[in-house]
Amino acid sequence: MTDFLAVSLSSTDYVGHQHGPNSVETEDTYLRLDKDLGEFFKYLDQKVGKGQWLFFITADHGVAHVPGFMQENRMHAGLFDDGAMMKSMNAGIEKEFGIKKAIIASYNYQFWLDNEGLLKAGKLAEVKAYILREGLKFDGVANVVDNHALATTALPAPQQDMLVNGYNVLRSGDVMVILQPGYFDGGKTGTTHGQWNPHDAHIPSYGWAGVLSRAKPTVPRI
Ligand SMILES: [Zn+2]
């Protein structure tokens, strides 16, 4: 029988969000984590036995660089504010269609529409088309897509795959904003994640498989 022990090492997340991946604070945190893991491995050797355990480490997300760091290095990056985009969009929709609060919520780069109200007004398709078109004018926006029509939207295959896999008909928003690389919704300091880009979504996994293969089996075969 194999015991499985999962440990969440969350300091790297807190420090990473606060200071960014290229900060001395993040470097310091990883040096300390490395030391802590070293001690834990020693403990495992004593408690479980050398060569009797397998270690692997991974993460739940990557991260963007701090926009200030990117701009200092003359790279494309910036901040996006989905709350401000929702406000501005709602004002535009009211002017164009005479409908108030067509977008009722914004979260995680998604907009939830007042589907019932828009259907009653016979304007759902038109308002959605307006959002998809006008959304492209906002700084940092790469694309704006209809979440319910992802399979028939012309998107690069990796983006389409990720968006379709993340879609839940009961929970997802109606419209998704895809940002340009280096952009995210956040404050002026620190950084975050939440987009499809490889810097956000590529997560390495390291395993120490050699440990077990070198070990002599101690459990008799049945
Ligand atoms: Zn995080």
Residues whose N, C-alpha, C, O or C-beta is under 5 A from the ligand:
A	BS01	ZN	D13
